[in-house]
Amino acid sequence: MPDTKSGRERKGKNKRRQLESRLNERELDAADEPPEPTLDEVDSNYLDGDELDR
């Protein structure tokens, strides 16, 4: 079967549709908000005076 422009375009559209589908699934599976940082993960360079007293 010869390679045709319409065949290449169709294949490209299918790949794009698959990629969009995967990205949409990923977005739905992702948590709505990032997890809260624990005290161990907090960088002291960014704490204000109240947080340093803990």
mmCIF file of the N, C-alpha and C atoms, coordinates in Angstrom:
data_MODEL
# 
_entry.id   MODEL 
# 
loop_
_atom_site.group_PDB 
_atom_site.id 
_atom_site.type_symbol 
_atom_site.label_atom_id 
_atom_site.label_alt_id 
_atom_site.label_comp_id 
_atom_site.label_asym_id 
_atom_site.label_entity_id 
_atom_site.label_seq_id 
_atom_site.pdbx_PDB_ins_code 
_atom_site.Cartn_x 
_atom_site.Cartn_y 
_atom_site.Cartn_z 
_atom_site.occupancy 
_atom_site.B_iso_or_equiv 
_atom_site.pdbx_formal_charge 
_atom_site.auth_seq_id 
_atom_site.auth_comp_id 
_atom_site.auth_asym_id 
_atom_site.auth_atom_id 
_atom_site.pdbx_PDB_model_num 
ATOM 1   N N  . MET A 1 1  ? 0.854  -1.174 0.000  1.00 0.00 ? 1  MET A N  1 
ATOM 2   C CA . MET A 1 1  ? 0.000  0.000  0.000  1.00 0.00 ? 1  MET A CA 1 
ATOM 3   C C  . MET A 1 1  ? 0.901  1.240  0.000  1.00 0.00 ? 1  MET A C  1 
ATOM 4   N N  . PRO A 1 2  ? 0.707  2.108  -0.971 1.00 0.00 ? 2  PRO A N  1 
ATOM 5   C CA . PRO A 1 2  ? 1.568  3.293  -1.060 1.00 0.00 ? 2  PRO A CA 1 
ATOM 6   C C  . PRO A 1 2  ? 1.282  4.296  0.055  1.00 0.00 ? 2  PRO A C  1 
ATOM 7   N N  . ASP A 1 3  ? 2.311  5.043  0.372  1.00 0.00 ? 3  ASP A N  1 
ATOM 8   C CA . ASP A 1 3  ? 2.189  6.101  1.383  1.00 0.00 ? 3  ASP A CA 1 
ATOM 9   C C  . ASP A 1 3  ? 1.513  7.303  0.731  1.00 0.00 ? 3  ASP A C  1 
ATOM 10  N N  . THR A 1 4  ? 0.408  7.728  1.290  1.00 0.00 ? 4  THR A N  1 
ATOM 11  C CA . THR A 1 4  ? -0.310 8.875  0.726  1.00 0.00 ? 4  THR A CA 1 
ATOM 12  C C  . THR A 1 4  ? -0.362 9.999  1.742  1.00 0.00 ? 4  THR A C  1 
ATOM 13  N N  . LYS A 1 5  ? -0.520 11.198 1.241  1.00 0.00 ? 5  LYS A N  1 
ATOM 14  C CA . LYS A 1 5  ? -0.594 12.351 2.134  1.00 0.00 ? 5  LYS A CA 1 
ATOM 15  C C  . LYS A 1 5  ? -1.779 12.225 3.078  1.00 0.00 ? 5  LYS A C  1 
ATOM 16  N N  . SER A 1 6  ? -2.928 11.795 2.564  1.00 0.00 ? 6  SER A N  1 
ATOM 17  C CA . SER A 1 6  ? -4.115 11.671 3.425  1.00 0.00 ? 6  SER A CA 1 
ATOM 18  C C  . SER A 1 6  ? -3.897 10.613 4.502  1.00 0.00 ? 6  SER A C  1 
ATOM 19  N N  . GLY A 1 7  ? -3.171 9.542  4.168  1.00 0.00 ? 7  GLY A N  1 
ATOM 20  C CA . GLY A 1 7  ? -2.871 8.514  5.162  1.00 0.00 ? 7  GLY A CA 1 
ATOM 21  C C  . GLY A 1 7  ? -1.964 9.039  6.258  1.00 0.00 ? 7  GLY A C  1 
ATOM 22  N N  . ARG A 1 8  ? -0.955 9.813  5.873  1.00 0.00 ? 8  ARG A N  1 
ATOM 23  C CA . ARG A 1 8  ? -0.054 10.411 6.871  1.00 0.00 ? 8  ARG A CA 1 
ATOM 24  C C  . ARG A 1 8  ? -0.812 11.387 7.757  1.00 0.00 ? 8  ARG A C  1 
ATOM 25  N N  . GLU A 1 9  ? -1.695 12.177 7.147  1.00 0.00 ? 9  GLU A N  1 
ATOM 26  C CA . GLU A 1 9  ? -2.478 13.134 7.932  1.00 0.00 ? 9  GLU A CA 1 
ATOM 27  C C  . GLU A 1 9  ? -3.387 12.411 8.913  1.00 0.00 ? 9  GLU A C  1 
ATOM 28  N N  . ARG A 1 10 ? -4.011 11.330 8.456  1.00 0.00 ? 10 ARG A N  1 
ATOM 29  C CA . ARG A 1 10 ? -4.909 10.567 9.327  1.00 0.00 ? 10 ARG A CA 1 
ATOM 30  C C  . ARG A 1 10 ? -4.124 9.971  10.490 1.00 0.00 ? 10 ARG A C  1 
ATOM 31  N N  . LYS A 1 11 ? -2.947 9.435  10.182 1.00 0.00 ? 11 LYS A N  1 
ATOM 32  C CA . LYS A 1 11 ? -2.109 8.849  11.232 1.00 0.00 ? 11 LYS A CA 1 
ATOM 33  C C  . LYS A 1 11 ? -1.697 9.917  12.243 1.00 0.00 ? 11 LYS A C  1 
ATOM 34  N N  . GLY A 1 12 ? -1.360 11.109 11.762 1.00 0.00 ? 12 GLY A N  1 
ATOM 35  C CA . GLY A 1 12 ? -0.989 12.209 12.650 1.00 0.00 ? 12 GLY A CA 1 
ATOM 36  C C  . GLY A 1 12 ? -2.143 12.631 13.539 1.00 0.00 ? 12 GLY A C  1 
ATOM 37  N N  . LYS A 1 13 ? -3.349 12.659 12.960 1.00 0.00 ? 13 LYS A N  1 
ATOM 38  C CA . LYS A 1 13 ? -4.528 13.024 13.755 1.00 0.00 ? 13 LYS A CA 1 
ATOM 39  C C  . LYS A 1 13 ? -4.792 11.979 14.826 1.00 0.00 ? 13 LYS A C  1 
ATOM 40  N N  . ASN A 1 14 ? -4.615 10.696 14.483 1.00 0.00 ? 14 ASN A N  1 
ATOM 41  C CA . ASN A 1 14 ? -4.830 9.636  15.469 1.00 0.00 ? 14 ASN A CA 1 
ATOM 42  C C  . ASN A 1 14 ? -3.816 9.734  16.605 1.00 0.00 ? 14 ASN A C  1 
ATOM 43  N N  . LYS A 1 15 ? -2.570 9.999  16.266 1.00 0.00 ? 15 LYS A N  1 
ATOM 44  C CA . LYS A 1 15 ? -1.545 10.146 17.306 1.00 0.00 ? 15 LYS A CA 1 
ATOM 45  C C  . LYS A 1 15 ? -1.865 11.330 18.210 1.00 0.00 ? 15 LYS A C  1 
ATOM 46  N N  . ARG A 1 16 ? -2.288 12.429 17.598 1.00 0.00 ? 16 ARG A N  1 
ATOM 47  C CA . ARG A 1 16 ? -2.633 13.619 18.380 1.00 0.00 ? 16 ARG A CA 1 
ATOM 48  C C  . ARG A 1 16 ? -3.807 13.313 19.306 1.00 0.00 ? 16 ARG A C  1 
ATOM 49  N N  . ARG A 1 17 ? -4.800 12.593 18.795 1.00 0.00 ? 17 ARG A N  1 
ATOM 50  C CA . ARG A 1 17 ? -5.969 12.241 19.605 1.00 0.00 ? 17 ARG A CA 1 
ATOM 51  C C  . ARG A 1 17 ? -5.560 11.341 20.773 1.00 0.00 ? 17 ARG A C  1 
ATOM 52  N N  . GLN A 1 18 ? -4.655 10.385 20.516 1.00 0.00 ? 18 GLN A N  1 
ATOM 53  C CA . GLN A 1 18 ? -4.175 9.508  21.589 1.00 0.00 ? 18 GLN A CA 1 
ATOM 54  C C  . GLN A 1 18 ? -3.423 10.307 22.650 1.00 0.00 ? 18 GLN A C  1 
ATOM 55  N N  . LEU A 1 19 ? -2.565 11.220 22.215 1.00 0.00 ? 19 LEU A N  1 
ATOM 56  C CA . LEU A 1 19 ? -1.797 12.032 23.155 1.00 0.00 ? 19 LEU A CA 1 
ATOM 57  C C  . LEU A 1 19 ? -2.720 12.898 24.000 1.00 0.00 ? 19 LEU A C  1 
ATOM 58  N N  . GLU A 1 20 ? -3.698 13.540 23.348 1.00 0.00 ? 20 GLU A N  1 
ATOM 59  C CA . GLU A 1 20 ? -4.641 14.374 24.095 1.00 0.00 ? 20 GLU A CA 1 
ATOM 60  C C  . GLU A 1 20 ? -5.422 13.539 25.093 1.00 0.00 ? 20 GLU A C  1 
ATOM 61  N N  . SER A 1 21 ? -5.797 12.330 24.696 1.00 0.00 ? 21 SER A N  1 
ATOM 62  C CA . SER A 1 21 ? -6.538 11.448 25.592 1.00 0.00 ? 21 SER A CA 1 
ATOM 63  C C  . SER A 1 21 ? -5.691 11.090 26.814 1.00 0.00 ? 21 SER A C  1 
ATOM 64  N N  . ARG A 1 22 ? -4.420 10.746 26.578 1.00 0.00 ? 22 ARG A N  1 
ATOM 65  C CA . ARG A 1 22 ? -3.528 10.404 27.698 1.00 0.00 ? 22 ARG A CA 1 
ATOM 66  C C  . ARG A 1 22 ? -3.331 11.589 28.626 1.00 0.00 ? 22 ARG A C  1 
ATOM 67  N N  . LEU A 1 23 ? -3.143 12.773 28.043 1.00 0.00 ? 23 LEU A N  1 
ATOM 68  C CA . LEU A 1 23 ? -2.940 13.960 28.879 1.00 0.00 ? 23 LEU A CA 1 
ATOM 69  C C  . LEU A 1 23 ? -4.189 14.280 29.689 1.00 0.00 ? 23 LEU A C  1 
ATOM 70  N N  . ASN A 1 24 ? -5.361 14.113 29.084 1.00 0.00 ? 24 ASN A N  1 
ATOM 71  C CA . ASN A 1 24 ? -6.605 14.357 29.813 1.00 0.00 ? 24 ASN A CA 1 
ATOM 72  C C  . ASN A 1 24 ? -6.771 13.363 30.955 1.00 0.00 ? 24 ASN A C  1 
ATOM 73  N N  . GLU A 1 25 ? -6.428 12.090 30.721 1.00 0.00 ? 25 GLU A N  1 
ATOM 74  C CA . GLU A 1 25 ? -6.515 11.084 31.786 1.00 0.00 ? 25 GLU A CA 1 
ATOM 75  C C  . GLU A 1 25 ? -5.563 11.431 32.921 1.00 0.00 ? 25 GLU A C  1 
ATOM 76  N N  . ARG A 1 26 ? -4.346 11.844 32.571 1.00 0.00 ? 26 ARG A N  1 
ATOM 77  C CA . ARG A 1 26 ? -3.363 12.226 33.585 1.00 0.00 ? 26 ARG A CA 1 
ATOM 78  C C  . ARG A 1 26 ? -3.874 13.377 34.438 1.00 0.00 ? 26 ARG A C  1 
ATOM 79  N N  . GLU A 1 27 ? -4.464 14.357 33.759 1.00 0.00 ? 27 GLU A N  1 
ATOM 80  C CA . GLU A 1 27 ? -4.969 15.529 34.468 1.00 0.00 ? 27 GLU A CA 1 
ATOM 81  C C  . GLU A 1 27 ? -6.090 15.144 35.420 1.00 0.00 ? 27 GLU A C  1 
ATOM 82  N N  . LEU A 1 28 ? -6.962 14.231 35.001 1.00 0.00 ? 28 LEU A N  1 
ATOM 83  C CA . LEU A 1 28 ? -8.060 13.803 35.860 1.00 0.00 ? 28 LEU A CA 1 
ATOM 84  C C  . LEU A 1 28 ? -7.553 12.978 37.037 1.00 0.00 ? 28 LEU A C  1 
ATOM 85  N N  . ASP A 1 29 ? -6.484 12.205 36.817 1.00 0.00 ? 29 ASP A N  1 
ATOM 86  C CA . ASP A 1 29 ? -5.943 11.359 37.881 1.00 0.00 ? 29 ASP A CA 1 
ATOM 87  C C  . ASP A 1 29 ? -5.114 12.154 38.883 1.00 0.00 ? 29 ASP A C  1 
ATOM 88  N N  . ALA A 1 30 ? -4.596 13.289 38.476 1.00 0.00 ? 30 ALA A N  1 
ATOM 89  C CA . ALA A 1 30 ? -3.741 14.090 39.354 1.00 0.00 ? 30 ALA A CA 1 
ATOM 90  C C  . ALA A 1 30 ? -4.572 14.680 40.492 1.00 0.00 ? 30 ALA A C  1 
ATOM 91  N N  . ALA A 1 31 ? -3.927 14.863 41.606 1.00 0.00 ? 31 ALA A N  1 
ATOM 92  C CA . ALA A 1 31 ? -4.596 15.472 42.760 1.00 0.00 ? 31 ALA A CA 1 
ATOM 93  C C  . ALA A 1 31 ? -4.945 16.918 42.430 1.00 0.00 ? 31 ALA A C  1 
ATOM 94  N N  . ASP A 1 32 ? -6.043 17.393 42.982 1.00 0.00 ? 32 ASP A N  1 
ATOM 95  C CA . ASP A 1 32 ? -6.468 18.763 42.717 1.00 0.00 ? 32 ASP A CA 1 
ATOM 96  C C  . ASP A 1 32 ? -5.495 19.782 43.294 1.00 0.00 ? 32 ASP A C  1 
ATOM 97  N N  . GLU A 1 33 ? -4.944 19.475 44.447 1.00 0.00 ? 33 GLU A N  1 
ATOM 98  C CA . GLU A 1 33 ? -4.008 20.392 45.086 1.00 0.00 ? 33 GLU A CA 1 
ATOM 99  C C  . GLU A 1 33 ? -2.744 19.628 45.462 1.00 0.00 ? 33 GLU A C  1 
ATOM 100 N N  . PRO A 1 34 ? -1.601 20.281 45.429 1.00 0.00 ? 34 PRO A N  1 
ATOM 101 C CA . PRO A 1 34 ? -0.374 19.598 45.840 1.00 0.00 ? 34 PRO A CA 1 
ATOM 102 C C  . PRO A 1 34 ? -0.420 19.295 47.336 1.00 0.00 ? 34 PRO A C  1 
ATOM 103 N N  . PRO A 1 35 ? 0.279  18.263 47.765 1.00 0.00 ? 35 PRO A N  1 
ATOM 104 C CA . PRO A 1 35 ? 0.276  17.932 49.196 1.00 0.00 ? 35 PRO A CA 1 
ATOM 105 C C  . PRO A 1 35 ? 0.925  19.038 50.015 1.00 0.00 ? 35 PRO A C  1 
ATOM 106 N N  . GLU A 1 36 ? 0.468  19.167 51.245 1.00 0.00 ? 36 GLU A N  1 
ATOM 107 C CA . GLU A 1 36 ? 1.032  20.168 52.150 1.00 0.00 ? 36 GLU A CA 1 
ATOM 108 C C  . GLU A 1 36 ? 2.464  19.767 52.511 1.00 0.00 ? 36 GLU A C  1 
ATOM 109 N N  . PRO A 1 37 ? 3.389  20.701 52.522 1.00 0.00 ? 37 PRO A N  1 
ATOM 110 C CA . PRO A 1 37 ? 4.766  20.357 52.886 1.00 0.00 ? 37 PRO A CA 1 
ATOM 111 C C  . PRO A 1 37 ? 4.868  20.051 54.380 1.00 0.00 ? 37 PRO A C  1 
ATOM 112 N N  . THR A 1 38 ? 5.743  19.134 54.713 1.00 0.00 ? 38 THR A N  1 
ATOM 113 C CA . THR A 1 38 ? 5.982  18.844 56.120 1.00 0.00 ? 38 THR A CA 1 
ATOM 114 C C  . THR A 1 38 ? 7.067  19.787 56.621 1.00 0.00 ? 38 THR A C  1 
ATOM 115 N N  . LEU A 1 39 ? 7.248  19.852 57.926 1.00 0.00 ? 39 LEU A N  1 
ATOM 116 C CA . LEU A 1 39 ? 8.257  20.750 58.491 1.00 0.00 ? 39 LEU A CA 1 
ATOM 117 C C  . LEU A 1 39 ? 9.658  20.386 58.018 1.00 0.00 ? 39 LEU A C  1 
ATOM 118 N N  . ASP A 1 40 ? 9.901  19.109 57.742 1.00 0.00 ? 40 ASP A N  1 
ATOM 119 C CA . ASP A 1 40 ? 11.216 18.687 57.278 1.00 0.00 ? 40 ASP A CA 1 
ATOM 120 C C  . ASP A 1 40 ? 11.530 19.234 55.890 1.00 0.00 ? 40 ASP A C  1 
ATOM 121 N N  . GLU A 1 41 ? 10.495 19.429 55.070 1.00 0.00 ? 41 GLU A N  1 
ATOM 122 C CA . GLU A 1 41 ? 10.706 19.861 53.696 1.00 0.00 ? 41 GLU A CA 1 
ATOM 123 C C  . GLU A 1 41 ? 10.795 21.376 53.555 1.00 0.00 ? 41 GLU A C  1 
ATOM 124 N N  . VAL A 1 42 ? 10.445 22.126 54.593 1.00 0.00 ? 42 VAL A N  1 
ATOM 125 C CA . VAL A 1 42 ? 10.403 23.579 54.503 1.00 0.00 ? 42 VAL A CA 1 
ATOM 126 C C  . VAL A 1 42 ? 11.823 24.130 54.557 1.00 0.00 ? 42 VAL A C  1 
ATOM 127 N N  . ASP A 1 43 ? 12.128 25.031 53.650 1.00 0.00 ? 43 ASP A N  1 
ATOM 128 C CA . ASP A 1 43 ? 13.450 25.650 53.589 1.00 0.00 ? 43 ASP A CA 1 
ATOM 129 C C  . ASP A 1 43 ? 13.465 26.868 54.506 1.00 0.00 ? 43 ASP A C  1 
ATOM 130 N N  . SER A 1 44 ? 14.391 26.913 55.440 1.00 0.00 ? 44 SER A N  1 
ATOM 131 C CA . SER A 1 44 ? 14.418 27.992 56.426 1.00 0.00 ? 44 SER A CA 1 
ATOM 132 C C  . SER A 1 44 ? 14.702 29.353 55.793 1.00 0.00 ? 44 SER A C  1 
ATOM 133 N N  . ASN A 1 45 ? 15.251 29.408 54.594 1.00 0.00 ? 45 ASN A N  1 
ATOM 134 C CA . ASN A 1 45 ? 15.514 30.688 53.931 1.00 0.00 ? 45 ASN A CA 1 
ATOM 135 C C  . ASN A 1 45 ? 14.232 31.434 53.614 1.00 0.00 ? 45 ASN A C  1 
ATOM 136 N N  . TYR A 1 46 ? 13.124 30.735 53.542 1.00 0.00 ? 46 TYR A N  1 
ATOM 137 C CA . TYR A 1 46 ? 11.871 31.353 53.134 1.00 0.00 ? 46 TYR A CA 1 
ATOM 138 C C  . TYR A 1 46 ? 10.881 31.528 54.278 1.00 0.00 ? 46 TYR A C  1 
ATOM 139 N N  . LEU A 1 47 ? 11.277 31.237 55.501 1.00 0.00 ? 47 LEU A N  1 
ATOM 140 C CA . LEU A 1 47 ? 10.384 31.374 56.638 1.00 0.00 ? 47 LEU A CA 1 
ATOM 141 C C  . LEU A 1 47 ? 10.435 32.797 57.172 1.00 0.00 ? 47 LEU A C  1 
ATOM 142 N N  . ASP A 1 48 ? 9.283  33.279 57.597 1.00 0.00 ? 48 ASP A N  1 
ATOM 143 C CA . ASP A 1 48 ? 9.284  34.592 58.237 1.00 0.00 ? 48 ASP A CA 1 
ATOM 144 C C  . ASP A 1 48 ? 9.533  34.402 59.737 1.00 0.00 ? 48 ASP A C  1 
ATOM 145 N N  . GLY A 1 49 ? 9.600  35.466 60.498 1.00 0.00 ? 49 GLY A N  1 
ATOM 146 C CA . GLY A 1 49 ? 9.951  35.414 61.915 1.00 0.00 ? 49 GLY A CA 1 
ATOM 147 C C  . GLY A 1 49 ? 9.043  34.535 62.742 1.00 0.00 ? 49 GLY A C  1 
ATOM 148 N N  . ASP A 1 50 ? 7.725  34.545 62.483 1.00 0.00 ? 50 ASP A N  1 
ATOM 149 C CA . ASP A 1 50 ? 6.791  33.728 63.258 1.00 0.00 ? 50 ASP A CA 1 
ATOM 150 C C  . ASP A 1 50 ? 7.059  32.243 63.069 1.00 0.00 ? 50 ASP A C  1 
ATOM 151 N N  . GLU A 1 51 ? 7.385  31.843 61.861 1.00 0.00 ? 51 GLU A N  1 
ATOM 152 C CA . GLU A 1 51 ? 7.595  30.426 61.592 1.00 0.00 ? 51 GLU A CA 1 
ATOM 153 C C  . GLU A 1 51 ? 8.936  29.939 62.138 1.00 0.00 ? 51 GLU A C  1 
ATOM 154 N N  . LEU A 1 52 ? 9.901  30.830 62.299 1.00 0.00 ? 52 LEU A N  1 
ATOM 155 C CA . LEU A 1 52 ? 11.197 30.429 62.829 1.00 0.00 ? 52 LEU A CA 1 
ATOM 156 C C  . LEU A 1 52 ? 11.126 30.097 64.311 1.00 0.00 ? 52 LEU A C  1 
ATOM 157 N N  . ASP A 1 53 ? 10.125 30.618 65.031 1.00 0.00 ? 53 ASP A N  1 
ATOM 158 C CA . ASP A 1 53 ? 10.000 30.387 66.464 1.00 0.00 ? 53 ASP A CA 1 
ATOM 159 C C  . ASP A 1 53 ? 9.456  29.002 66.794 1.00 0.00 ? 53 ASP A C  1 
ATOM 160 N N  . ARG A 1 54 ? 9.030  28.249 65.832 1.00 0.00 ? 54 ARG A N  1 
ATOM 161 C CA . ARG A 1 54 ? 8.441  26.916 66.097 1.00 0.00 ? 54 ARG A CA 1 
ATOM 162 C C  . ARG A 1 54 ? 9.428  25.953 66.651 1.00 0.00 ? 54 ARG A C  1 
# 
